[in-house]
């Protein structure tokens, strides 16, 4: 349900979205997608491959991809400087977080 809300919210803002059920499917989709993927938006808690490990693996395969992790749990991420969105959130908060993430990519040296 959250995946569909995120997908629809981003698509209505003009983003092209590749949606996956879990971390392993996300990696599989990424490997098959021939074009650049600008950002990964992932829940921290997922079956098969959690968001933190997905982030590590996709950064190895797609250096430069921006990552936004989200969670409703009180988890402490073992990562520094990670874009994070706490659930529950409003769709506008998601859109703002993704836009900021992508804008940072454009202004980075």
Long-range contacts (C-beta under 8 A, 24 or more apart in sequence): 2-43, 2-87, 5-91, 6-41, 6-94, 9-91, 9-94, 9-95, 10-41, 10-94, 10-95, 10-98, 13-95, 15-98, 21-47, 22-46, 22-47, 22-48, 22-49, 23-47, 23-48, 23-49, 23-50, 23-51, 23-53, 23-54, 24-48, 24-49, 26-54, 26-58, 27-54, 27-57, 27-58, 27-61, 30-58, 30-61, 30-62, 31-61, 37-62, 37-65, 38-65, 38-66, 38-102, 38-105, 39-65, 39-66, 39-67, 39-68, 39-98, 39-101, 39-102, 40-65, 40-66, 40-67, 40-68, 41-67, 41-68, 41-70, 41-94, 41-98, 42-67, 42-68, 42-69, 42-70, 43-69, 43-70, 43-71, 44-69, 44-70, 44-71, 44-73, 44-75, 44-77, 45-71, 45-73, 45-75, 52-77, 52-78, 52-79, 55-79, 55-82, 64-105, 66-101, 66-102, 66-104, 66-105, 67-101, 68-97, 68-98, 68-101, 70-94
